[in-house]
Every structure is written in structure tokens, then in C-alpha cells.
């Protein structure tokens, strides 16, 4: 099955539509298009199009799944806004005021616990703390290995594409799993069948934070166990214009142009 893996859309419809169009036409393992969408959370927050992004995902019906992110929870009141910085708090409050009953119901129905599909665990932040933990180091990745059983785990939350490659290394009388962080290549696919355990972050669709403003996503073939990271430029100026009209914080607007 060909799967489009998205994370951290953050109410950026222009970026989402660009990613969907790119994924439909990109030649991946001899074919184009995708059969399912797996979304790793944070559909809303920061951006100007919360209802539109929810509706775009809902349109996929049973051909998509999505887990809850911390911003999705915050707009529902499941997390205190005091846990967010001042700009994020303003965006959360603004988003709450914009949500339609249908969008609110969709977000409320998103599972917070990790989902398992075949060889993949799907979560927002980490298997250990699905909504909030930042997977930013090999040490944190290694600590999370005990919290999922599949070969690979898909995470978001940090907005930075990465692969944590974890192997078993003989030390004394114990088998210790050791992880290292790898920067993804956008020129070749990743073979997931090498026997090692992987924690994979596709990066953010709507607010990249790796000094690259292009929208990030991944394509996955679950039968071949092959994954391809993708980046695609989108007209972020259109998103910025809608953010200005909504009077969202200036820093949130500016960062889209720089990927930070």
C-alpha cells in the first residue's frame, strides 16, 4: 500500500494542497499517487486555515488516519495554554474562536495513544509520551524503544526531518540497542527492511524548522517497506497574507519564509 505520511500541518492550507499535488504526481517506485494518508498530528495551530485543513483531511474518509498533537489538544482545552509560549498561546486562542462544530468534533475524535498499522507505530511526539515529548536526541530515541514493538515508528512534533537508526550492539553479556540520528536524503529512498529499528520524522508540512522553508512529507510503500522523504516549495506568501489578515503574531508569519 502506498501511504502519504504528513505531520504538523498547522492550519497551513497552501502548504497542504501543494504537498498533496506533489505526492499525486511524484514517481515513487515506478508509480504515482497514494492510497492512504497517515497524519501524525497537529492539524491546527499557528496557521490561518484550521477548518479548511480539517476538511481536506476529512475528505479522505476511511482512506486516512490521524493522531492527536499537542496543538490539537490545546485548542480543545485538553492542555493548558500556559504550557505554550506567548505567540503559540495567541494562535491557540484564535483557533478556538474559528473552529466550526464539525472541525471541533474531528479533533476531539483523534486518538492520543499511538496507533499500530502493520510494521509501523504511528504517534505525534513519541511512543512514551504521545502528545508532548520532543524526540530530539539519540538518547531520547533509545529510551523510547521499550515503548513500541514494531520495526519502525513514525513521529512528528519537532518539525525537523530525521531518522533515528537503532541497532543491537553486543556489550558484555547484554544486547544494548544503540541509536544515532541520520539526516534524511531527498535523492534516494530508505530501505526499512535492514533488521534495525527506526524512528522516523518526516518533518512539518506547514511550519518547517530546519532552516528550509519548503514543506516536508514522506511517501511510504508498506509492502516493499521503502520510504522516501520529500520537500516541495509552496507560495508561503499566500499563507502569510491570510495570517496578517487574521492578526496572528508577526513572528509566526515571518518564520514561514525562513524555516525556523
C-alpha positions as CSV (number, residue, x, y, z in Angstrom):
1,X,0.0,0.0,0.0
2,X,1.2,3.5,-0.9
3,X,0.9,5.9,2.0
4,X,1.3,9.6,2.2
5,X,2.8,10.5,5.6
6,X,2.1,14.0,6.9
7,X,2.8,15.8,10.1
8,X,2.4,19.2,11.7
9,X,0.2,20.8,9.0
10,X,-0.5,23.6,11.4
11,X,-3.5,25.1,9.6
12,X,-1.5,25.9,6.5
13,X,-3.8,25.0,3.6
14,X,-1.5,26.3,0.9
15,X,1.3,24.1,2.1
16,X,-1.0,21.1,2.4
17,X,-2.5,21.5,-1.0
18,X,1.0,21.8,-2.5
19,X,2.1,18.6,-0.8
20,X,-1.0,16.7,-1.9
21,X,-0.5,17.7,-5.5
22,X,3.3,16.9,-5.4
23,X,2.6,13.4,-3.9
24,X,0.0,12.7,-6.6
25,X,2.4,13.2,-9.4
26,X,5.8,12.1,-7.9
27,X,7.1,8.9,-9.4
28,X,7.7,6.6,-6.4
29,X,8.8,3.0,-7.0
30,X,7.5,3.2,-10.6
31,X,4.1,4.6,-9.8
32,X,2.4,7.8,-8.7
33,X,-0.3,8.7,-6.3
34,X,-1.2,7.3,-2.8
35,X,-3.9,5.1,-1.4
36,X,-3.9,6.3,2.2
37,X,-2.9,9.3,4.3
38,X,-1.3,8.9,7.7
39,X,-1.3,12.2,9.6
40,X,1.0,12.4,12.7
41,X,-0.9,15.2,14.4
42,X,-1.0,19.0,14.9
43,X,-3.5,19.6,12.1
44,X,-4.2,23.0,13.6
45,X,-2.4,25.7,15.5
46,X,-0.2,28.6,14.3
47,X,-1.7,28.9,10.8
48,X,-4.8,30.7,9.3
49,X,-6.7,27.8,7.9
50,X,-7.8,25.4,10.7
51,X,-11.2,24.4,9.3
52,X,-10.0,24.1,5.7
53,X,-7.2,21.8,6.7
54,X,-9.5,19.6,8.8
55,X,-12.0,19.4,5.9
56,X,-9.2,18.5,3.5
57,X,-8.3,15.5,5.7
58,X,-11.9,14.6,6.4
59,X,-12.5,14.3,2.6
60,X,-10.2,11.3,2.5
61,X,-12.7,9.4,4.7
62,X,-11.7,5.9,5.6
63,X,-8.6,6.3,3.5
64,X,-6.9,8.3,6.2
65,X,-6.0,8.2,9.8
66,X,-4.7,10.9,12.2
67,X,-3.5,11.0,15.8
68,X,-3.8,14.0,18.1
69,X,-1.0,16.5,18.5
70,X,-0.4,19.0,21.3
71,X,-1.9,21.9,19.4
72,X,-4.9,19.8,18.5
73,X,-5.4,19.1,22.2
74,X,-4.7,22.7,23.3
75,X,-7.5,24.2,21.1
76,X,-9.9,21.7,22.7
77,X,-8.8,22.7,26.2
78,X,-7.1,19.3,26.9
79,X,-3.8,21.1,27.6
80,X,-3.4,24.3,29.5
81,X,-2.3,27.2,27.2
82,X,0.2,28.2,29.9
83,X,2.4,25.4,28.6
84,X,2.8,27.3,25.3
85,X,4.9,30.4,24.5
86,X,3.1,33.7,24.1
87,X,2.8,33.5,20.3
88,X,1.6,30.0,20.3
89,X,-1.0,30.9,23.0
90,X,-2.4,33.7,20.9
91,X,-2.7,31.3,18.0
92,X,-4.4,28.7,20.1
93,X,-7.0,31.2,21.4
94,X,-7.6,32.5,17.9
95,X,-8.0,29.0,16.5
96,X,-10.5,28.1,19.3
97,X,-12.6,31.0,18.1
98,X,-12.5,29.9,14.5
99,X,-13.3,26.2,14.8
100,X,-16.6,25.0,13.4
101,X,-18.5,22.3,15.3
102,X,-17.5,19.8,12.7
103,X,-13.8,20.7,13.0
104,X,-14.0,20.5,16.8
105,X,-15.7,17.1,16.6
106,X,-13.0,15.8,14.2
107,X,-10.2,17.0,16.5
108,X,-12.0,15.6,19.6
109,X,-12.1,12.2,17.9
110,X,-8.4,12.0,17.2
111,X,-6.7,9.3,19.3
112,X,-4.0,10.4,21.7
113,X,-2.5,6.9,22.1
114,X,-0.2,5.5,19.3
115,X,-1.8,3.5,16.5
116,X,-0.2,0.4,15.0
117,X,-0.5,-0.4,11.3
118,X,1.5,-3.5,10.3
119,X,5.2,-2.8,10.9
120,X,4.6,0.8,11.9
121,X,3.7,2.6,15.1
122,X,2.1,6.0,14.5
123,X,2.2,8.8,17.1
124,X,2.7,12.5,17.3
125,X,5.5,13.2,19.8
126,X,6.9,9.8,21.0
127,X,5.6,6.4,21.9
128,X,6.4,7.1,25.6
129,X,4.6,10.4,25.7
130,X,2.5,10.6,22.6
131,X,1.3,14.2,22.8
132,X,4.3,16.2,24.1
133,X,7.8,14.7,24.3
134,X,10.3,16.1,21.9
135,X,12.3,13.4,20.1
136,X,15.5,15.5,19.7
137,X,18.4,13.2,20.5
138,X,19.5,9.6,20.1
139,X,19.3,9.2,23.9
140,X,15.6,10.0,23.9
141,X,15.1,7.8,20.9
142,X,16.8,4.9,22.7
143,X,14.7,5.4,25.8
144,X,11.6,5.1,23.6
145,X,12.5,1.8,22.1
146,X,10.9,-0.1,25.0
147,X,7.6,1.7,24.4
148,X,6.8,0.3,21.0
149,X,7.0,-3.2,19.5
150,X,7.0,-2.6,15.7
151,X,10.1,-2.4,13.5
152,X,9.5,1.3,12.8
153,X,7.8,4.3,14.5
154,X,6.6,7.4,12.8
155,X,6.7,10.6,14.8
156,X,6.3,14.4,14.3
157,X,6.2,17.3,16.7
158,X,9.8,18.7,16.3
159,X,9.2,19.9,12.7
160,X,12.6,18.5,11.8
161,X,13.1,15.6,9.4
162,X,15.3,12.9,10.9
163,X,15.8,9.1,11.1
164,X,16.9,7.6,14.4
165,X,18.7,4.4,13.4
166,X,18.8,1.9,16.3
167,X,20.9,-1.2,16.1
168,X,21.7,-4.0,18.6
169,X,25.3,-4.0,19.8
170,X,26.9,-6.7,21.8
171,X,28.2,-5.3,25.1
172,X,29.4,-7.7,27.8
173,X,26.5,-10.2,28.3
174,X,23.8,-7.8,27.3
175,X,22.3,-6.7,23.9
176,X,22.1,-3.0,24.0
177,X,20.2,-1.1,21.4
178,X,22.1,2.0,20.3
179,X,20.6,4.8,18.3
180,X,22.1,7.5,16.1
181,X,20.5,10.4,14.3
182,X,20.7,10.5,10.5
183,X,19.8,13.4,8.2
184,X,17.4,12.2,5.5
185,X,18.4,12.2,1.9
186,X,15.9,13.6,-0.6
187,X,17.6,11.9,-3.6
188,X,17.2,8.3,-2.7
189,X,14.7,6.1,-0.8
190,X,15.2,4.4,2.6
191,X,15.1,0.7,2.9
192,X,13.3,-0.2,6.1
193,X,13.9,-3.9,5.9
194,X,17.5,-4.0,7.2
195,X,16.6,-5.5,10.6
196,X,17.3,-2.4,12.6
197,X,14.6,-0.4,14.4
198,X,13.9,3.1,13.1
199,X,12.1,6.2,14.5
200,X,11.3,8.4,11.5
201,X,10.2,12.0,11.5
202,X,9.0,13.3,8.0
203,X,9.2,16.9,9.1
204,X,6.5,19.5,9.0
205,X,4.1,20.3,6.2
206,X,3.0,23.7,7.5
207,X,5.9,25.1,9.6
208,X,9.3,23.6,8.9
209,X,12.0,24.3,11.5
210,X,15.3,23.0,9.9
211,X,16.2,26.3,8.1
212,X,14.4,25.1,5.0
213,X,11.0,26.8,4.3
214,X,9.9,24.1,1.9
215,X,7.0,21.8,3.0
216,X,8.2,18.4,4.2
217,X,6.5,15.0,4.0
218,X,7.2,11.3,3.2
219,X,5.9,8.6,0.9
220,X,5.8,5.0,2.2
221,X,5.3,1.7,0.5
222,X,4.2,-0.7,3.2
223,X,4.6,-3.8,1.1
224,X,8.1,-3.0,-0.1
225,X,9.0,-1.3,3.2
226,X,10.5,1.6,1.3
227,X,10.2,5.2,2.4
228,X,11.0,8.4,0.5
229,X,11.4,11.9,2.1
230,X,10.2,14.8,0.0
231,X,10.5,18.6,0.1
232,X,8.4,20.9,-2.0
233,X,8.3,24.7,-2.3
234,X,5.0,26.4,-1.9
235,X,3.9,30.1,-2.1
236,X,4.2,30.8,1.6
237,X,3.4,34.4,0.9
238,X,-0.2,33.4,0.5
239,X,-0.3,31.9,3.9
240,X,1.4,34.9,5.4
241,X,-1.1,37.2,3.8
242,X,-4.0,35.3,5.5
243,X,-2.2,35.3,8.8
244,X,-1.8,39.1,8.6
245,X,-5.5,39.5,7.9
246,X,-6.2,37.3,11.0
247,X,-3.8,39.4,13.1
248,X,-1.8,36.4,14.1
249,X,1.7,37.1,15.7
250,X,4.3,38.7,13.4
251,X,7.0,36.1,14.4
252,X,4.7,33.2,13.3
253,X,4.3,35.0,10.0
254,X,7.9,35.7,9.4
255,X,9.2,32.3,10.3
256,X,7.5,30.7,7.3
257,X,9.9,32.4,4.9
258,X,13.0,31.0,6.7
259,X,12.0,27.6,8.0
260,X,12.8,28.3,11.7
